[in-house]
Amino acid sequence: MSVGSFRNLLALPHLLVGSKMADMPSIYWSLNYWPVEADR
């Protein structure tokens, strides 16, 4: 099981290269990051 964290967001620009705008939400949620839990 993957645990999401703020550090995973550093990969987002690299994952979005060559993808379509419609793919962005799926790629973002695949990082398993939930902003509400960022204060932990």
HELIX and SHEET records of a PDB file:
HELIX    1   1 PHE A    6  ALA A   11  5                                   6    
HELIX    2   2 LEU A   12  LEU A   16  1                                   5    
HELIX    3   3 MET A   21  ASP A   23  5                                   3    
HELIX    4   4 MET A   24  SER A   30  1                                   7    
HELIX    5   5 PRO A   35  ASP A   39  5                                   5    
END                                                                             
